Amino acid sequence: MKKNRIPNKIYLAENEIPKTWLNIKAFMKEKPDPMLAPSTYKPCTYKDLEPVFCKELIKQELNGTDKEIEIPEGIIEFYKMYRPSPLIRAYSLEKALKTPAEIYYKYEGNNTSGSHKLNSAVAQVYYAKEEGLTSLTTETGAGQWGTALSMACAFYGMELDIFMVKISSEQKPYRKAVMETYGARVTPSPSDKTEIGRKILKDNPTTGGSLGCAISEALEVSFSKDKCKYVLGSVLDYVILHQSIIGQECKAALDKYGIAPDIIIGCAGGGSNLGGLIAPFMADKLEGKNNIRFIAVEPASCPSLTHGRYAYDFGDTGKMTPLMRMYTLGSNFIPSPNHAGGLRYHGMSPIISKLYHDGYIDAVSVEQLKVFKTAEMFAKTEGILPAPESAHAICIAVDEAIKCIETGEKKKILFGLTGNGYFDLSAYIDYNNKTMTDYVPTEADLQNGFNSILDIPHNK
Ligand SMILES: *Cc1c(COP(=O)(O)O)cnc(C)c1O
């Protein structure tokens, strides 16, 4: 008998949206090292973090024991506006590659903000509102996080100040327009609105900015206002917790057809989509239930896992955040301005860093011309114009599928298609006009960043 054909899109029903987030940390026998308070180098307590972050989010950040954390009904209601997201079998891509491999991707670009970031934005704003806050500040790089947070803030009635990396705000004026339509105030960073912004501008007047700078500015403003806190769209453990919705939906959809992936691939900027995508699969791997290969893909121009140091570092350029032990290029590292593909953060989620350090995850880097070439091929075959960030994952999925041609293996490859590329058209214009170039940081560029890593006993 002919086996049931796996459909192009495997949808879940609305009532199959997971009711809990999966806390990957609770499955790790060795936990990531704790955050340290920068004044004492002692592990951060709830009290240390309270001035900066929302209360419920701190509890989630520090929770290393509960495997599942309930998703409040109010957040599930919001999720229903755009979830469950489809899991797609890349039949056309497989055919174009002539690979015996099966390729699947989870598409998170089907909401106005255009990426997976909304999954955590809604949770963070929900808890901020519950806590009685009236405004939030944040940074945004490529703009997806700022857009997602603007949507969530508009929904829950919260004011929002966004510091947007200057070079991005110039490359993506339409993103800014969307954020402003949802009611957010958007300031290109570094700006003269903050002390740290003015200092950065004085030291480096032509800088295109970086996420690290923008975080410092957003933090400074949040400290200066009442009932205002700062929220972050990646890196932190609680963001990965929220993003576990992606992996859980994915697993539920795959299970319907008895599909067990061999390789799972995600692009890695701060590590949140990767952490969320792999969460249930990694939980099983940590319990010895599967032998999936996990691959993090990063840009060659900002290679924190593949070229960074595993050290305690600040999350921002102004050195205001707690110290996190992570793979880092140094908080002063600023990727080359010609890098158009997002994923420009100097550090990496402590959870992903630890899993990588302990050998549970592999990492590779790719140059941007290859990324855009693959993005073009993907758009032509699968029909979706991918975000450049997502195209990093596609690149390695394609590489792995091509390897299967040689070996004849029918590997099942799953990757995260984190977003669409409709706001990345200036990068696509550069690519189409052949003005895009590759840039790989030199030893001197890297050393310059490493020099900003603290020389403390914890880093010996
Ligand atoms: C922000 C973003 C990323 C990278 O962030 P992670 O925290 O590493 O997931 C990847 N893809 C898209 C579309 C994004 O918006």
The ligand as a Tripos MOL2 file, in Angstrom:
@<TRIPOS>MOLECULE
LIG
   15    15     1     0     0
SMALL
NO_CHARGES

@<TRIPOS>ATOM
      1 C1         16.1880   38.3680   15.4010 C.3       1 LIG1
      2 C2         16.1140   37.3940   14.3300 C.ar      1 LIG1
      3 C3         17.0050   36.3130   14.2780 C.ar      1 LIG1
      4 C4         18.1260   36.1070   15.2460 C.3       1 LIG1
      5 O1         17.8520   36.1520   16.5860 O.3       1 LIG1
      6 P1         17.9280   34.8700   17.5090 P.3       1 LIG1
      7 O2         17.7320   35.3810   18.8690 O.co2     1 LIG1
      8 O3         19.2730   34.2570   17.3120 O.co2     1 LIG1
      9 O4         16.8550   33.9810   17.0730 O.co2     1 LIG1
     10 C5         16.8610   35.4070   13.2610 C.ar      1 LIG1
     11 N1         15.9210   35.5510   12.3150 N.ar      1 LIG1
     12 C6         15.0590   36.5870   12.3180 C.ar      1 LIG1
     13 C7         14.0550   36.6920   11.2250 C.3       1 LIG1
     14 C8         15.1270   37.5320   13.3320 C.ar      1 LIG1
     15 O5         14.2620   38.5370   13.3470 O.3       1 LIG1
@<TRIPOS>BOND
     1     1     2 1
     2     2     3 ar
     3     2    14 ar
     4     3     4 1
     5     3    10 ar
     6     4     5 1
     7     5     6 1
     8     6     7 2
     9     6     8 1
    10     6     9 1
    11    10    11 ar
    12    11    12 ar
    13    12    13 1
    14    12    14 ar
    15    14    15 1
@<TRIPOS>SUBSTRUCTURE
     1 LIG1         1 GROUP 0 **** ****
